[in-house]
């Protein structure tokens, strides 16, 4: 209990960021009455909103995500316009019938009991405040709305391909984020999300047969579930009988920026204990894949152990792994996963989506603006953890991400990673930029700083930015503080440009009796520090680093040679090794650098 209290302290108690950092605070109270016959629900929402900004607010924006699931919506038009649309969407939205679409219809909105004027712009509601909200002020919005759950197409919806009745994600009117850059009322076109941290108290009235799991902690859980079996630390539950036609499921979640849930009368519900007393819940349908889900808890426990050790302690009291959605998608304190497929596939998607609890869940960057901080950081953690779980771990488990990036280079489809998520010209460019290039960003940073220093930076990033909204410069600042190395050049080149890395060994020559002269060339436009391996004929080898002048420092775990200014394409250095003792010289022997031509990275002495 003490750990839970500490983890859920008010945001101000965790403030470690020097300067004038602030963020808004929200307290949601929602009650919905769900009709499973027509897939509709009526809702009331009370939102207590605190303006911690230095600005006076005169309007607010809400996201109405379900409105995207209609013919002619921005999501529909964008999907049909892209050269490579997401196959899960395609043209399906254009064919939805009236009883298949999704919608949110707001019937009433007040501010401190005063009715507000508002306009609905498809997936965004814009409301003018009755009273401006001054810095430090708090106001309460009350809303009445009705919604229809769309057929499952993307993330949210009803009756997915595997038979899950309801995947309830992006299911309620949600206040848009407001930060130092102003409001972020991004239309829902398909991809990423951004929201304010706060408290969610959610009551769901639904048919008594339905089993519900998701974000938050269920109040009075023993009034819903009865343990029927425990084997190898895994408990199985059944739903208690109920005399009324509906049950009221009440959940509470603190320090989260979203709330998701799923429901099905046929869910199998199990749980096991994770590290530090963490309750791990599982909800899945019976079927041919049941045996895989029965094995999944052990992998999930191991995942949380490794993530806690490497990336910071998971800060919530429970996590739910739920069958639902259309592949895999992350939400605070839960994930929705495709349930079928191989065991390896199920473990892989569980690891990726659960790792989002760190990079999305606890470090809440603006995913629309910086999707690579969400998907890339998560993909990095995913491969690191899966590699540690593997029977045969690799030196560099991230090589597939490099191959994806090289494909984009070959196709001349690279766009700057700074491109907002919905603005990429192609789906695959978005995917490779956000997942693969974002992952490479992390691997290369470890290569630049050294793995031990990088690991310290990752831990410090968690400590400093948990339950906050870091941007790329915040992350880089942490890494600079920990390493003593300047990194602006790296962020600018890799994220804001499409310049490529290519280094070559031009010549290795004898320089007297005891030395060797090494001539290198920067062929590509993006500079990088180099790790140089000199293989000796005796069988040993020596490692050196060539730092960039722009770093004003270097990694601490190997000797440093002369600085290389990024403006200079040529570099010559004398090695204090006899030429006749050298067998081969290699740039970046473990292939951590995204060098687009590795054919010129080796020079063999014949």
VOMI-553663 format. One record per residue (C-alpha): residue number from 1; x, z, y negated. Coordinates in steps of 0.001 Angstrom, whole numbers, plus 500000, padded with zeros to 6 digits. Each point is the difference from the previous one (the first is absolute). Layout:
BEGIN
<torgu NUM, <X, Z, Y>>
...
This chain:
BEGIN
<torgu 1, <500000, 500000, 500000>>
<torgu 2, <502794, 500798, 497582>>
<torgu 3, <501495, 496536, 500484>>
<torgu 4, <496638, 498396, 499191>>
<torgu 5, <499621, 502057, 496832>>
<torgu 6, <503470, 498992, 498814>>
<torgu 7, <499420, 496342, 500776>>
<torgu 8, <496754, 499968, 498058>>
<torgu 9, <501235, 501711, 496831>>
<torgu 10, <498775, 498422, 496725>>
<torgu 11, <501934, 496927, 498969>>
<torgu 12, <501547, 501755, 497016>>
<torgu 13, <501682, 502469, 502329>>
<torgu 14, <501937, 497169, 501609>>
<torgu 15, <501165, 498447, 496742>>
<torgu 16, <503736, 499376, 500172>>
<torgu 17, <500239, 496866, 497926>>
<torgu 18, <501849, 500535, 496752>>
<torgu 19, <498452, 498515, 496878>>
<torgu 20, <496401, 499243, 499099>>
<torgu 21, <498551, 499009, 503361>>
<torgu 22, <496250, 500505, 500367>>
<torgu 23, <497185, 498795, 502217>>
<torgu 24, <496232, 500300, 499991>>
<torgu 25, <498079, 502376, 502245>>
<torgu 26, <496708, 499407, 501811>>
<torgu 27, <497609, 502206, 501944>>
<torgu 28, <497424, 498057, 502019>>
<torgu 29, <496826, 501489, 501426>>
<torgu 30, <498025, 497429, 502014>>
<torgu 31, <496927, 500165, 502172>>
<torgu 32, <498678, 496961, 501823>>
<torgu 33, <496922, 499497, 502152>>
<torgu 34, <500799, 497325, 502565>>
<torgu 35, <497432, 497783, 501756>>
<torgu 36, <501523, 498490, 503139>>
<torgu 37, <496977, 497750, 500558>>
<torgu 38, <500576, 497865, 496909>>
<torgu 39, <503692, 500890, 499398>>
<torgu 40, <499253, 501355, 496549>>
<torgu 41, <500495, 503329, 498272>>
<torgu 42, <498976, 501752, 496821>>
<torgu 43, <502581, 502089, 498210>>
<torgu 44, <500539, 502469, 497224>>
<torgu 45, <503386, 500593, 498474>>
<torgu 46, <501220, 502677, 497632>>
<torgu 47, <503439, 499290, 498597>>
<torgu 48, <501873, 502552, 497924>>
<torgu 49, <502681, 498061, 498119>>
<torgu 50, <502891, 501591, 498103>>
<torgu 51, <501892, 497926, 497444>>
<torgu 52, <503634, 501105, 500211>>
<torgu 53, <501153, 496970, 498018>>
<torgu 54, <501007, 500053, 496316>>
<torgu 55, <497250, 497438, 499322>>
<torgu 56, <496364, 500393, 499005>>
<torgu 57, <497831, 498138, 502523>>
<torgu 58, <496945, 498125, 498781>>
<torgu 59, <499076, 498183, 503191>>
<torgu 60, <500440, 500319, 503751>>
<torgu 61, <500019, 497603, 502923>>
<torgu 62, <498764, 500381, 503569>>
<torgu 63, <500863, 497868, 503016>>
<torgu 64, <496990, 498669, 501942>>
<torgu 65, <501860, 498630, 503001>>
<torgu 66, <497016, 499063, 502176>>
<torgu 67, <498928, 497403, 497401>>
<torgu 68, <502919, 497843, 501140>>
<torgu 69, <498238, 499308, 503290>>
<torgu 70, <497616, 497403, 498637>>
<torgu 71, <499939, 496201, 499795>>
<torgu 72, <501640, 498776, 496811>>
<torgu 73, <501929, 503199, 499338>>
<torgu 74, <503585, 499910, 498774>>
<torgu 75, <501135, 500945, 503506>>
<torgu 76, <497949, 497143, 501465>>
<torgu 77, <501249, 497448, 497481>>
<torgu 78, <503624, 501084, 500310>>
<torgu 79, <499900, 499897, 503790>>
<torgu 80, <498593, 496487, 500047>>
<torgu 81, <502489, 498829, 497338>>
<torgu 82, <503237, 501261, 501574>>
<torgu 83, <502005, 497496, 502079>>
<torgu 84, <500400, 502651, 502722>>
<torgu 85, <497088, 502446, 499749>>
<torgu 86, <499831, 503168, 502029>>
<torgu 87, <498366, 498815, 503240>>
<torgu 88, <497963, 503178, 500164>>
<torgu 89, <498238, 498925, 496803>>
<torgu 90, <500208, 496210, 499857>>
<torgu 91, <496617, 498712, 498820>>
<torgu 92, <497973, 502765, 501681>>
<torgu 93, <498915, 501593, 496724>>
<torgu 94, <498361, 496775, 498855>>
<torgu 95, <497741, 500056, 503059>>
<torgu 96, <498707, 503569, 499742>>
<torgu 97, <496234, 500470, 499931>>
<torgu 98, <498210, 502511, 497798>>
<torgu 99, <499887, 502628, 502741>>
<torgu 100, <503720, 499459, 500780>>
<torgu 101, <501533, 500264, 496548>>
<torgu 102, <501411, 503151, 498468>>
<torgu 103, <498960, 501449, 496692>>
<torgu 104, <500061, 503037, 497714>>
<torgu 105, <497060, 500276, 497619>>
<torgu 106, <500323, 502699, 497358>>
<torgu 107, <496629, 501230, 498744>>
<torgu 108, <501157, 502830, 497753>>
<torgu 109, <503224, 501123, 498320>>
<torgu 110, <500353, 502929, 497608>>
<torgu 111, <502795, 501782, 498186>>
<torgu 112, <499320, 503707, 499584>>
<torgu 113, <496286, 499230, 500510>>
<torgu 114, <499971, 497191, 497386>>
<torgu 115, <499075, 496548, 501376>>
<torgu 116, <502755, 497390, 499665>>
<torgu 117, <499842, 496304, 499267>>
<torgu 118, <501847, 497969, 502592>>
<torgu 119, <500571, 496485, 501253>>
<torgu 120, <500802, 498892, 503530>>
<torgu 121, <502643, 497273, 500296>>
<torgu 122, <499733, 499263, 503719>>
<torgu 123, <502319, 502629, 501554>>
<torgu 124, <500557, 501997, 496802>>
<torgu 125, <497610, 502114, 497921>>
<torgu 126, <500927, 500457, 496342>>
<torgu 127, <498376, 502911, 498170>>
<torgu 128, <500195, 500993, 496335>>
<torgu 129, <500304, 503757, 499543>>
<torgu 130, <497331, 501898, 498106>>
<torgu 131, <502717, 502318, 498708>>
<torgu 132, <503675, 498996, 499852>>
<torgu 133, <502147, 502043, 502359>>
<torgu 134, <502895, 501518, 498078>>
<torgu 135, <503403, 500852, 501505>>
<torgu 136, <499696, 503097, 502167>>
<torgu 137, <496212, 499701, 500155>>
<torgu 138, <497778, 500090, 503077>>
<torgu 139, <496659, 498290, 500463>>
<torgu 140, <497533, 499611, 502861>>
<torgu 141, <498506, 496683, 501089>>
<torgu 142, <496943, 499896, 502241>>
<torgu 143, <498958, 496858, 501795>>
<torgu 144, <497168, 498921, 502249>>
<torgu 145, <500559, 496903, 502103>>
<torgu 146, <498837, 498111, 503057>>
<torgu 147, <502217, 497926, 502272>>
<torgu 148, <499897, 497637, 502927>>
<torgu 149, <502836, 499895, 502516>>
<torgu 150, <501150, 496404, 500563>>
<torgu 151, <500694, 498560, 503402>>
<torgu 152, <503619, 500764, 500800>>
<torgu 153, <502215, 497292, 498516>>
<torgu 154, <502959, 501711, 498355>>
<torgu 155, <500857, 503683, 500420>>
<torgu 156, <496536, 501380, 499322>>
<torgu 157, <496665, 499241, 501598>>
<torgu 158, <497695, 500317, 502950>>
<torgu 159, <500159, 498856, 503613>>
<torgu 160, <503613, 498882, 500206>>
<torgu 161, <501304, 497701, 502705>>
<torgu 162, <500707, 502920, 502325>>
<torgu 163, <496541, 501501, 499594>>
<torgu 164, <500644, 502851, 497553>>
<torgu 165, <496777, 500528, 498057>>
<torgu 166, <501368, 501081, 496614>>
<torgu 167, <503409, 499794, 498362>>
<torgu 168, <499276, 501602, 496645>>
<torgu 169, <502896, 499183, 497712>>
<torgu 170, <499781, 499081, 496300>>
<torgu 171, <496402, 501146, 500474>>
<torgu 172, <499169, 501871, 496769>>
<torgu 173, <500180, 499370, 496230>>
<torgu 174, <503535, 501108, 499159>>
<torgu 175, <501446, 500770, 496565>>
<torgu 176, <502787, 497573, 499109>>
<torgu 177, <503484, 501347, 499322>>
<torgu 178, <501212, 500652, 496475>>
<torgu 179, <503718, 500465, 499405>>
<torgu 180, <502619, 499426, 497296>>
<torgu 181, <499148, 496282, 500141>>
<torgu 182, <496289, 500593, 499441>>
<torgu 183, <497061, 499259, 502291>>
<torgu 184, <500424, 498109, 503279>>
<torgu 185, <496551, 498551, 500749>>
<torgu 186, <501376, 497336, 502339>>
<torgu 187, <497241, 497910, 501606>>
<torgu 188, <499926, 500315, 503777>>
<torgu 189, <501287, 496642, 501170>>
<torgu 190, <501391, 501030, 503390>>
<torgu 191, <503078, 502133, 499972>>
<torgu 192, <501209, 503261, 498510>>
<torgu 193, <498674, 503189, 498385>>
<torgu 194, <500909, 502621, 497406>>
<torgu 195, <498221, 503264, 499233>>
<torgu 196, <500224, 503463, 498484>>
<torgu 197, <500932, 503083, 502003>>
<torgu 198, <497429, 502734, 500215>>
<torgu 199, <497463, 501797, 502148>>
<torgu 200, <497235, 498438, 502103>>
<torgu 201, <496981, 501933, 501285>>
<torgu 202, <497946, 497531, 502020>>
<torgu 203, <496734, 500580, 501883>>
<torgu 204, <498766, 497277, 502349>>
<torgu 205, <496457, 500196, 501372>>
<torgu 206, <499830, 497658, 502971>>
<torgu 207, <498111, 499541, 503272>>
<torgu 208, <500655, 502990, 502277>>
<torgu 209, <501501, 497819, 502751>>
<torgu 210, <502922, 498852, 497857>>
<torgu 211, <503489, 501480, 500250>>
<torgu 212, <501934, 500006, 496724>>
<torgu 213, <503696, 500312, 499178>>
<torgu 214, <502212, 499130, 497061>>
<torgu 215, <501627, 501448, 496899>>
<torgu 216, <499835, 503721, 499359>>
<torgu 217, <499192, 503119, 501974>>
<torgu 218, <496574, 500352, 501619>>
<torgu 219, <498254, 503194, 498943>>
<torgu 220, <498587, 502141, 502830>>
<torgu 221, <501377, 497633, 502623>>
<torgu 222, <498830, 502285, 502828>>
<torgu 223, <496441, 499178, 498978>>
<torgu 224, <500665, 496354, 500888>>
<torgu 225, <502560, 499911, 502806>>
<torgu 226, <500370, 501866, 503283>>
<torgu 227, <503248, 499885, 501958>>
<torgu 228, <499395, 498784, 503548>>
<torgu 229, <503501, 499614, 501389>>
<torgu 230, <503678, 500544, 499268>>
<torgu 231, <502747, 498266, 501933>>
<torgu 232, <503675, 499705, 499024>>
<torgu 233, <499224, 501356, 496554>>
<torgu 234, <497266, 497432, 499308>>
<torgu 235, <496527, 501383, 499363>>
<torgu 236, <496842, 497976, 500591>>
<torgu 237, <496768, 500701, 498125>>
<torgu 238, <496325, 499199, 500279>>
<torgu 239, <497429, 499948, 497220>>
<torgu 240, <497698, 503016, 500073>>
<torgu 241, <496244, 499438, 500374>>
<torgu 242, <498003, 499737, 496790>>
<torgu 243, <496276, 500546, 499462>>
<torgu 244, <499749, 498097, 496730>>
<torgu 245, <500050, 496212, 499631>>
<torgu 246, <503109, 500173, 497805>>
<torgu 247, <503114, 502136, 499698>>
<torgu 248, <501791, 500898, 496770>>
<torgu 249, <503743, 499518, 500381>>
<torgu 250, <501886, 501764, 497201>>
<torgu 251, <503652, 499167, 499368>>
<torgu 252, <502455, 501290, 497421>>
<torgu 253, <503329, 498445, 499059>>
<torgu 254, <502457, 501104, 497321>>
<torgu 255, <502789, 498080, 498268>>
<torgu 256, <498836, 496619, 501295>>
<torgu 257, <499154, 496822, 498103>>
<torgu 258, <497369, 498559, 502334>>
<torgu 259, <497579, 500969, 502747>>
<torgu 260, <499180, 498000, 503145>>
<torgu 261, <498002, 500620, 503164>>
<torgu 262, <498702, 498304, 503118>>
<torgu 263, <497001, 500648, 502223>>
<torgu 264, <498771, 498957, 503417>>
<torgu 265, <497767, 501736, 502558>>
<torgu 266, <502357, 499009, 502827>>
<torgu 267, <503257, 501305, 498560>>
<torgu 268, <502198, 502015, 502326>>
<torgu 269, <501482, 502848, 497959>>
<torgu 270, <503250, 501705, 501014>>
<torgu 271, <502631, 502015, 498169>>
<torgu 272, <503473, 501429, 500433>>
<torgu 273, <502349, 502128, 497948>>
<torgu 274, <502736, 498372, 497982>>
<torgu 275, <503030, 501561, 498307>>
<torgu 276, <499356, 503103, 497914>>
<torgu 277, <496496, 500468, 501367>>
<torgu 278, <498792, 496588, 498778>>
<torgu 279, <496708, 499033, 501645>>
<torgu 280, <500114, 496428, 501278>>
<torgu 281, <496564, 498532, 500707>>
<torgu 282, <499171, 496832, 501903>>
<torgu 283, <496724, 498046, 500017>>
<torgu 284, <499615, 496943, 502216>>
<torgu 285, <497483, 498097, 502097>>
<torgu 286, <499931, 500021, 503788>>
<torgu 287, <501197, 496765, 501555>>
<torgu 288, <502919, 498214, 501615>>
<torgu 289, <502366, 501378, 497330>>
<torgu 290, <499055, 503652, 500670>>
<torgu 291, <503192, 500728, 501945>>
<torgu 292, <502150, 498915, 497050>>
<torgu 293, <498142, 502330, 497643>>
<torgu 294, <500455, 502835, 502489>>
<torgu 295, <503777, 499480, 499761>>
<torgu 296, <500036, 499587, 496220>>
<torgu 297, <500010, 503719, 499008>>
<torgu 298, <503508, 500586, 501397>>
<torgu 299, <501374, 497086, 497958>>
<torgu 300, <498148, 501230, 496919>>
<torgu 301, <501492, 503492, 500293>>
<torgu 302, <503490, 498533, 500294>>
<torgu 303, <499341, 497735, 497020>>
<torgu 304, <499084, 502918, 497740>>
<torgu 305, <503040, 501970, 501168>>
<torgu 306, <502326, 497164, 499048>>
<torgu 307, <498271, 499220, 496712>>
<torgu 308, <500096, 503650, 498962>>
<torgu 309, <503711, 500116, 500739>>
<torgu 310, <500945, 496745, 498304>>
<torgu 311, <497502, 499491, 497178>>
<torgu 312, <498531, 503395, 499061>>
<torgu 313, <497384, 502272, 501539>>
<torgu 314, <496465, 498693, 500414>>
<torgu 315, <498036, 502126, 497531>>
<torgu 316, <496450, 500023, 501369>>
<torgu 317, <498392, 502124, 502768>>
<torgu 318, <498668, 497134, 502131>>
<torgu 319, <500429, 496311, 500740>>
<torgu 320, <497476, 497797, 501817>>
<torgu 321, <500819, 496851, 501967>>
<torgu 322, <496767, 498007, 500177>>
<torgu 323, <499022, 496778, 501709>>
<torgu 324, <498434, 497762, 497368>>
<torgu 325, <500539, 497321, 497408>>
<torgu 326, <501654, 496679, 500744>>
<torgu 327, <503609, 500764, 500897>>
<torgu 328, <501536, 503008, 498335>>
<torgu 329, <499429, 501648, 496636>>
<torgu 330, <501150, 503228, 498401>>
<torgu 331, <497976, 502657, 498220>>
<torgu 332, <500732, 503583, 498984>>
<torgu 333, <500101, 502238, 503067>>
<torgu 334, <498849, 497201, 502327>>
<torgu 335, <500541, 496442, 501122>>
<torgu 336, <497729, 497318, 501445>>
<torgu 337, <501552, 498051, 502886>>
<torgu 338, <499159, 497106, 502234>>
<torgu 339, <499500, 501656, 503360>>
<torgu 340, <500722, 497199, 502457>>
<torgu 341, <503296, 498374, 500971>>
<torgu 342, <503173, 501308, 501584>>
<torgu 343, <501295, 503550, 499901>>
<torgu 344, <503012, 498899, 497971>>
<torgu 345, <497710, 498271, 497529>>
<torgu 346, <497779, 503049, 499632>>
<torgu 347, <503001, 502279, 499441>>
<torgu 348, <501529, 497558, 497519>>
<torgu 349, <496897, 499715, 497835>>
<torgu 350, <499444, 503770, 500191>>
<torgu 351, <503549, 500603, 498780>>
<torgu 352, <499697, 497517, 497133>>
<torgu 353, <496605, 501121, 498756>>
<torgu 354, <500798, 503696, 500399>>
<torgu 355, <503285, 499561, 498114>>
<torgu 356, <497847, 498921, 497076>>
<torgu 357, <499067, 503685, 499738>>
<torgu 358, <503341, 500284, 498231>>
<torgu 359, <500220, 496683, 498111>>
<torgu 360, <496450, 499614, 498717>>
<torgu 361, <498584, 503389, 500984>>
<torgu 362, <502380, 502565, 498516>>
<torgu 363, <501980, 497692, 497702>>
<torgu 364, <497153, 498115, 498362>>
<torgu 365, <501557, 496987, 498305>>
<torgu 366, <497869, 497303, 498417>>
<torgu 367, <499690, 497763, 503045>>
<torgu 368, <498464, 497158, 498032>>
<torgu 369, <503018, 499824, 497709>>
<torgu 370, <502710, 501020, 502475>>
<torgu 371, <498764, 499158, 503512>>
<torgu 372, <503586, 500090, 501308>>
<torgu 373, <500274, 503726, 499152>>
<torgu 374, <497069, 500534, 502350>>
<torgu 375, <500466, 497475, 502804>>
<torgu 376, <503779, 499611, 499765>>
<torgu 377, <500833, 503703, 499977>>
<torgu 378, <497512, 500548, 502829>>
<torgu 379, <501435, 497131, 502060>>
<torgu 380, <503460, 501479, 499538>>
<torgu 381, <498824, 503401, 501253>>
<torgu 382, <498102, 498354, 502859>>
<torgu 383, <503057, 498188, 501360>>
<torgu 384, <502236, 503045, 499565>>
<torgu 385, <497601, 502237, 501936>>
<torgu 386, <499269, 497449, 502724>>
<torgu 387, <503749, 499502, 500394>>
<torgu 388, <500514, 503743, 500487>>
<torgu 389, <497161, 500040, 502509>>
<torgu 390, <501554, 497090, 501890>>
<torgu 391, <502038, 500425, 503183>>
<torgu 392, <502538, 497517, 498594>>
<torgu 393, <500303, 500533, 496230>>
<torgu 394, <501615, 497246, 497930>>
<torgu 395, <502536, 500251, 497182>>
<torgu 396, <497717, 497901, 497801>>
<torgu 397, <496366, 500081, 501185>>
<torgu 398, <498794, 498034, 496969>>
<torgu 399, <501253, 496534, 500942>>
<torgu 400, <496535, 498495, 500386>>
<torgu 401, <499321, 500640, 496308>>
<torgu 402, <503128, 497989, 499124>>
<torgu 403, <498821, 497085, 502110>>
<torgu 404, <496659, 500022, 498167>>
<torgu 405, <501761, 499968, 496643>>
<torgu 406, <502355, 497185, 501053>>
<torgu 407, <496943, 497976, 501010>>
<torgu 408, <498592, 500318, 496473>>
<torgu 409, <503347, 498926, 498547>>
<torgu 410, <500101, 496945, 502250>>
<torgu 411, <496420, 499089, 499060>>
<torgu 412, <500786, 500480, 496285>>
<torgu 413, <497027, 502374, 499739>>
<torgu 414, <501734, 503110, 498665>>
<torgu 415, <498229, 501675, 497079>>
<torgu 416, <501232, 503058, 498098>>
<torgu 417, <499088, 503259, 501706>>
<torgu 418, <498725, 501161, 496608>>
<torgu 419, <497020, 497642, 500450>>
<torgu 420, <496780, 502081, 500231>>
<torgu 421, <498473, 500057, 503481>>
<torgu 422, <497080, 497650, 499359>>
<torgu 423, <502009, 497482, 497983>>
<torgu 424, <502259, 498523, 502694>>
<torgu 425, <499455, 496291, 500627>>
<torgu 426, <499859, 500451, 503763>>
<torgu 427, <498950, 502733, 502381>>
<torgu 428, <503224, 499775, 501941>>
<torgu 429, <502052, 500238, 496791>>
<torgu 430, <498169, 503194, 499131>>
<torgu 431, <500496, 501352, 503519>>
<torgu 432, <503692, 499207, 500281>>
<torgu 433, <500713, 501106, 496422>>
<torgu 434, <498174, 503304, 500333>>
<torgu 435, <500822, 500938, 503592>>
<torgu 436, <503267, 498261, 500853>>
<torgu 437, <501758, 499758, 496633>>
<torgu 438, <498814, 503494, 499121>>
<torgu 439, <501469, 501214, 503273>>
<torgu 440, <503269, 498177, 499298>>
<torgu 441, <500072, 501639, 496569>>
<torgu 442, <500300, 503367, 501749>>
<torgu 443, <502506, 498863, 502637>>
<torgu 444, <502269, 498448, 497382>>
<torgu 445, <499788, 503123, 497860>>
<torgu 446, <501238, 502035, 502955>>
<torgu 447, <502784, 497422, 500366>>
<torgu 448, <500889, 500343, 496301>>
<torgu 449, <500002, 503805, 499903>>
<torgu 450, <500887, 500883, 503574>>
<torgu 451, <497458, 501355, 502503>>
<torgu 452, <500653, 503681, 499346>>
<torgu 453, <499573, 499710, 496237>>
<torgu 454, <496967, 497745, 500454>>
<torgu 455, <498409, 502586, 502286>>
<torgu 456, <500511, 502712, 497362>>
<torgu 457, <498341, 497720, 497475>>
<torgu 458, <496981, 499430, 502250>>
<torgu 459, <499502, 503746, 500351>>
<torgu 460, <500393, 500538, 496255>>
<torgu 461, <497501, 497222, 499282>>
<torgu 462, <497464, 501811, 502173>>
<torgu 463, <500628, 503339, 498324>>
<torgu 464, <499810, 498596, 496490>>
<torgu 465, <497117, 497550, 500305>>
<torgu 466, <497630, 501390, 502622>>
<torgu 467, <496359, 499807, 498801>>
<torgu 468, <501053, 497854, 497036>>
<torgu 469, <500179, 496338, 498990>>
<torgu 470, <503650, 498839, 500029>>
<torgu 471, <500984, 496517, 498903>>
<torgu 472, <503171, 498071, 500966>>
<torgu 473, <502038, 501497, 497174>>
<torgu 474, <499040, 503515, 501066>>
<torgu 475, <501253, 499292, 503509>>
<torgu 476, <503240, 498454, 498769>>
<torgu 477, <500577, 502921, 497625>>
<torgu 478, <499827, 502426, 502948>>
<torgu 479, <502510, 497906, 501932>>
<torgu 480, <502325, 499834, 496995>>
<torgu 481, <499822, 503757, 499499>>
<torgu 482, <500801, 500705, 503644>>
<torgu 483, <502769, 497399, 500383>>
<torgu 484, <501650, 499890, 496577>>
<torgu 485, <499735, 496197, 500253>>
<torgu 486, <498206, 497795, 497467>>
<torgu 487, <497383, 497740, 501571>>
<torgu 488, <498124, 498173, 497238>>
<torgu 489, <501745, 496766, 500944>>
<torgu 490, <498726, 500270, 503597>>
<torgu 491, <496380, 500616, 499041>>
<torgu 492, <500041, 497158, 497490>>
<torgu 493, <501632, 497396, 502236>>
<torgu 494, <498115, 500751, 503244>>
<torgu 495, <496567, 500793, 498565>>
<torgu 496, <499700, 498002, 496775>>
<torgu 497, <501721, 496772, 501032>>
<torgu 498, <500138, 497668, 502993>>
<torgu 499, <503801, 499690, 499952>>
<torgu 500, <501624, 500034, 503436>>
<torgu 501, <503066, 501727, 501457>>
<torgu 502, <502833, 497968, 501489>>
<torgu 503, <503624, 501111, 500270>>
<torgu 504, <502859, 498118, 501619>>
<torgu 505, <503536, 500705, 501195>>
<torgu 506, <501999, 497046, 498674>>
<torgu 507, <503508, 500880, 501139>>
<torgu 508, <502011, 502746, 501667>>
<torgu 509, <503712, 499570, 499318>>
<torgu 510, <503278, 501732, 500703>>
<torgu 511, <501349, 501919, 496982>>
<torgu 512, <503501, 501057, 500827>>
<torgu 513, <500930, 501940, 503126>>
<torgu 514, <497541, 502905, 499645>>
<torgu 515, <496969, 498653, 498134>>
<torgu 516, <497182, 497483, 500268>>
<torgu 517, <498274, 498190, 497149>>
<torgu 518, <496250, 499541, 500278>>
<torgu 519, <498086, 497396, 497954>>
<torgu 520, <496199, 500369, 499802>>
<torgu 521, <497290, 498033, 498217>>
<torgu 522, <496500, 500874, 498797>>
<torgu 523, <498060, 496841, 500866>>
<torgu 524, <496497, 501313, 499371>>
<torgu 525, <498715, 501093, 496601>>
<torgu 526, <499213, 503617, 500960>>
<torgu 527, <502942, 502427, 499984>>
<torgu 528, <500476, 502713, 502605>>
<torgu 529, <502732, 502471, 500891>>
<torgu 530, <501640, 499080, 503286>>
<torgu 531, <500959, 501854, 503134>>
<torgu 532, <503088, 498354, 501469>>
<torgu 533, <501116, 500423, 503594>>
<torgu 534, <503594, 499137, 500946>>
<torgu 535, <500341, 499672, 503761>>
<torgu 536, <503500, 500633, 501309>>
<torgu 537, <501688, 498321, 502932>>
<torgu 538, <500720, 503466, 501373>>
<torgu 539, <496265, 500419, 500568>>
<torgu 540, <499191, 502293, 497077>>
<torgu 541, <498446, 499155, 496666>>
<torgu 542, <499897, 501202, 496408>>
<torgu 543, <497044, 500113, 497623>>
<torgu 544, <500217, 499545, 496232>>
<torgu 545, <497471, 499656, 497242>>
<torgu 546, <500166, 497760, 496963>>
<torgu 547, <497792, 501628, 497344>>
<torgu 548, <498457, 498103, 497118>>
<torgu 549, <501267, 500955, 496584>>
<torgu 550, <496329, 500453, 498969>>
<torgu 551, <499649, 502900, 502436>>
<torgu 552, <502441, 502262, 498129>>
<torgu 553, <500563, 501750, 503299>>
<torgu 554, <500051, 499283, 503725>>
<torgu 555, <498904, 501296, 503381>>
<torgu 556, <501954, 503006, 501192>>
<torgu 557, <500502, 499269, 503690>>
<torgu 558, <502721, 497315, 499903>>
<torgu 559, <502956, 499009, 497801>>
<torgu 560, <499220, 497900, 496954>>
<torgu 561, <501946, 496908, 498951>>
<torgu 562, <500124, 498543, 496485>>
<torgu 563, <496728, 499619, 498072>>
<torgu 564, <498350, 496566, 499933>>
<torgu 565, <498230, 499037, 496730>>
<torgu 566, <496775, 498173, 500871>>
<torgu 567, <500816, 497289, 497452>>
<torgu 568, <503090, 498925, 501988>>
<torgu 569, <499381, 497632, 502908>>
<torgu 570, <503539, 500459, 501372>>
<torgu 571, <501665, 503179, 501253>>
<torgu 572, <503519, 500545, 501317>>
<torgu 573, <501306, 503237, 501444>>
<torgu 574, <503162, 501106, 501788>>
<torgu 575, <499557, 501891, 503277>>
<torgu 576, <502807, 502295, 501049>>
<torgu 577, <499875, 498677, 503545>>
<torgu 578, <502579, 497564, 501453>>
<torgu 579, <498517, 496539, 500396>>
<torgu 580, <501262, 499729, 503573>>
<torgu 581, <498007, 503114, 500992>>
<torgu 582, <496640, 498527, 498994>>
<torgu 583, <497707, 498255, 502465>>
<torgu 584, <496900, 499471, 497837>>
<torgu 585, <498493, 500941, 496638>>
<torgu 586, <496189, 500405, 499775>>
<torgu 587, <497656, 500543, 497042>>
<torgu 588, <497122, 502361, 500831>>
<torgu 589, <500636, 500332, 503769>>
<torgu 590, <496665, 501742, 500729>>
<torgu 591, <498031, 497394, 498010>>
<torgu 592, <498300, 502434, 497632>>
<torgu 593, <500318, 497581, 497070>>
<torgu 594, <497489, 497140, 499696>>
<torgu 595, <502733, 497362, 499861>>
<torgu 596, <498293, 496613, 500349>>
<torgu 597, <503072, 498373, 501602>>
<torgu 598, <501841, 502210, 502455>>
<torgu 599, <502103, 497088, 501209>>
<torgu 600, <502541, 500629, 497233>>
<torgu 601, <500171, 503779, 500484>>
<torgu 602, <502732, 499913, 502660>>
<torgu 603, <503604, 498869, 499887>>
<torgu 604, <501917, 499961, 503268>>
<torgu 605, <503808, 500080, 500003>>
<torgu 606, <501233, 497514, 502572>>
